[in-house]
């Protein structure tokens, strides 16, 4: 069994970019969703499409579909040929299982279709061409198929077979892996984030239950609205948007993310400390981050710096890979501090930060 999996739900999410001529100085915008106030996790939060994995995402029937469309097993296997770090979300339950690099992508693409009605998939001709940009399928009854797939996740492969396409797993690039802190209690997720770039912005058909609204905005606009407390932007989304906000060109960013993924991912599992004036999330590499983190229970004294301010903590622990969380939970404002090199060849979320170690 995959380590610790019983302690949280496993999920996958897509950070989707669409080219836009109006988004100066960017030439793209990001698709974000506002979660319903009644949502069980991060109500009212500004998030990316995605959700929990299902058994059908790991079906070997997907491999047959890819073969039917001329995609070789060798090409699919390349997705698992990573030279850098791998966290436990990428470990298979059994050696015969579908590689997690495939099933996580399929799960993210299926959940995105259910939530916003965009199907990231390609036909045989499109799979034969090389491009860092992904493709979205149109020309079918999206609303009806959303209901069908939402009712039975196994129907997703039937949809793909009827359209003679398969999920565009090659256009979804590994971007991050976040695990909910132990301080959140029992409602926790281990989430793989994938980056997808599109040549345009497809029509959104939002699912009603969990999604209150959807919108395309530049990373800069979303981050600004979070700073002004117009948006509740959870720390993982704040971090990921901060990373890409320093690249304004969608083609450059897509090529970078495609080439970067061979270096793997470091699991970002925040350790939280409650301070006199804020909550502090510390990430791997920070002076405060433990050498051997506990993923399943709180083993540190989260109140041990309750009498310290953010300014004092910056001086006491000068190696920074942290997020200073200001305000109450529903109106949180993030302040990133990074003065160490990012791992795995990644972009630094802070402008002018240290360069990545490959």
N, C-alpha and C positions, 0 to 999 in steps of 0.2 A: 504493500500500500504506500502511496505517496506520503512522505513525512508530513505530519501535522494536519492533513487535509480535513480531518473531522472537526477541527477547531474554527473553521470559517467556510464560506462559500467561495468557489472559484469562479471568476468572471473574466470577461474580455471586453475591451472598449476600443473604439476607433476615434482618433483625432483626425477629422476630415477637413481638408482644405479645398476650396474651389476658386478657380481663377476669377478675378473680378477687375474690370477696367476702372471702377469707381473708387477703389480702396487705396488711394494715395496715402503715404508713399509706398505702401504694399501693392502688389498686383494680385493679391488673394485675400480671401476671408475664411474664417473658421466657422464651422457649424457647431452651435452650442444649443443645449436644451435647458429650459427652466423646469425643474421638477415640480410636481404638484405639491401643494401645502400638505396634502394627505399622504404623501409618499412615506414609506416606512424607513427609508434611509436617505439622509441629506435632504429633507423637505425644503422646497424653495431654492435649492442649490442650482448653480449654473454648472452643467456637466456635459460630458461627451456621450454620444450614443453608445449603447452596449448593455450587457447584462450577464446573468449567470449561464454557465455551460450546461448542456444537456447531453445525454448519452448518444443521441443521434449525431452530434457533431463529431463523434469519434468512429462512426461507422466506416468499415472498409469498403462499403458501396461507393464512397466518394472516390476512392482510387480507381475503381472501374469507370466511373464517369470521366475522370481526367484522361484515362487511357483512350476512351472512346473519342475524346476531343483532340487526340494526338499529343497529349502531354506525357512525357516519359517518366517512369519511376525515378530515373537518375536525376532528372530536373527537380522533381519534388524533394528528393533526398537532399539536395543542395540547401534547402531551407534549414536543415538540421546540422549542417556543417559549420559550426560556430567555434571560433578559436578562443573566445574570451569566456567570461564567467557565465554560469547558468544557475539560476535559482531553482528551488524544488518545484515550482509551478510547471517547469518543462520536463519533469521526470514522468515517465510512463508508469501506470499501475502494473502492467505486465509487459514482458518483452514483445508479445504479439500485438499489442495495442497500436493504433495509429499514432504516429509521431505527434507529440504535443504541439510542435511548431505548425502543424497542419490543423489539428482540431481546435486550437485556440483561435486561429484566424477564421476558421469556418464559423465558430461560435460567435465571434465579434461581428462578422458579416451578417449572419442570420438575425442576431438580436437587433442590429442596426436596421435591417429591413422591417422587422416587426415594429420598431419604434418610430421610424421616420419614412418608411416606404421607399428607401433607396436601395437598389440591389446592385452590389458591386460584383460583377461577373463578366466573363468573356466567353466568346464562342471560339471555335477551332482556329479561325483565321486570325483573330485578335491574339490568341495565345502564341501564334507563330511569330508575332512581331515583338520587338523589344522596345519598351518605353518605361521611363520611371514613373509615368502617370498611370493611374488606374482607370477603369472603365465602369460605367453604370448602364444597366439595361433599362430600356423604356419600351413602350408599345404593348403593354399588357394591363390587365385589370388589377392594379396595385392594391386597391382597398379590399377587394374580395380575397386576394391571396394573403394579405396581412391577417385577415380574420382566420383563414384556413391554417396558416402556419402558427399563428398564436394559439390556436386550439389544439394543434398536434404538431410538435416540432419535427417529427419524421417527415411531414409533408414538404419540408423545405427542399429535400432532394428531388421530390416529384416535380416541384415548380421548376427547378433547374433543368431536369430532363425534358419537360414539356417545352421549355424555351431553348433547349439545346445549348446550354451554357453551363459553366461551373464557377464557383466563387473565385474571385480574383485574388488568390492567396499570394501571388507574386507582386502585386501592387500594394500590399499591406506590409509595412516595414516595422520591425520591432523597435519600440520607442522607449518603453519603461515598464517596470514591474513594481507595483505598490501594494503593501500589506497594511491594513487598518491597524492602528495602535491597540495594544492590549487594554489601554484605559477606556476604550469605547465599549467594553463589556462583551456581550455575546453576539451583537450584530456586527460581524466583521467580514471583510472581503479580501481575497488575494487576487489582484487584477493585473492582467497583462494589457498594456496599451500598445496599439499599433497605429502607425502614421499612414494616411492615405491622401494623395493629392489628385485632384480632378481637373480636366481642362476647362470645365465650366461649373455652374452651380445647378444641380438638378432640382426639380420640384420636390418639395417636402410634403409628405402626407403623414402628419403626426398622429400617433396612437393616443387615444384620449385618457386612458386610466392613469398613466404615470407622468405623461408629458403635459405641462401646462401651456408651453409655447416653445417655438424654435426660432432661431435667427442666425443670419450670417453677419459676422462682424470681424474686424481686424483684431489680432492679438492685442495691439496697443489700446484699442477702444475697450475691450473687455477688461484688461488690467486697470485702465483708468477708472472705469465704473466700479470696479472692486475697491480701488483705493478711496473712492468717494462714497463707498458703502451703498451704492445703488444696487450692486449685485452681491449675493453671497457666493463667493468663489472658493470652494474647498481647497485645502493646501495642495493635493495632487494636481488638480486642474491649474491652479496658480503656477505651480512649478513648471508644468509641461508647456503652458503658454509662454511663460517667461523664457524658456529655452529657445523656442522658435521665433520669438519676437525680434531677435537680432538679425534675422535673415528676411529680407523684404521680397525676394524673388522666389516664386513657387517652383520653378524649374531647378534652380540652384539648390533649394531646400530639399526637394524630392530626391535629387541625385545624391546629395549628402547623406540623407537618411538611408537610402538604398545601400550605399557603400559602407556606412558606419555599422550596420547591423551585424556584420561578421565578427565584430569585437565583443558581442554578447551584452549582457545587462547585469548590473548590480542591483539586488533587491533593495528597494528603499522602504525600510521599516522604521517609522518614527518612534523615538523614545521621547516621552513628554515629561516636562517638569512645570510645576505651577509656581510662578514667581509673584512678587508683590504687585506688579503692574501688568502682567501678561501671562500667557501660556507659551512655553518654548518647545518647539519640535526640533529635535536634533537628529541628523541623518549620518550615515556611514562616513567616517573620516573626521567628524567633528571631535574636538577635545573631550566632549562629554559623552561620546558614544562608546558603549561597552565593547570590549574585545570579543565577548561571547554573548550576544543578545539572547534573551529568552522570548521566543515567539508566541508562547501559549499562556503565560501568566505574568503578572506584574511582580518582578523580583527586585526592583529598585524603589527607593523612597522618592516618590514623585513630589513630595512636599519639602524635601530637604533644603531647597533654596527659596522657601516661601517668603523669607525676609529680604531677598535680593531683588534688585531691579534689573531691567534689561541692560542698562549701561554698565552696571557692576558685573553682570555675567559676561559681557563682551570682554571686559578687562581680565577677569579671573580665568576665563577659558578662551584664549585668543585664536585657536584654530577653528574656523567657522565653516560649517555646512549645516545651516539651520534656518528655521522659519520662525519669526517672532509673530505670534498670533495675538492680535489686539482686538479688544471688544468682546461682547458676549457671543455665544455660539452661533446665533441666528444672523448676526451682522459682523462676522469676523473680518478682519483686515490683515492680510499677510505682508510681512516685511522680510524678504530674503536676504541672508548674509552668507556669502561664499568667498573664501579667500584661499581655497585649496583647489588643485586641478581636478576637473571632473574625470570620472573613470570611463572606460570603454569607448574612448574616442568621441564622447558626447559634447554637445554644446553646453556652455556654462549658462545657467539661468540669470546670472548677473552680468550686465554689460561691463566689459573690460576685465572680467575675472581671469583667473589663471587658466592656462591652456591645458587641454586634455592629455592624459597619459594613455598611450595605446598599449 
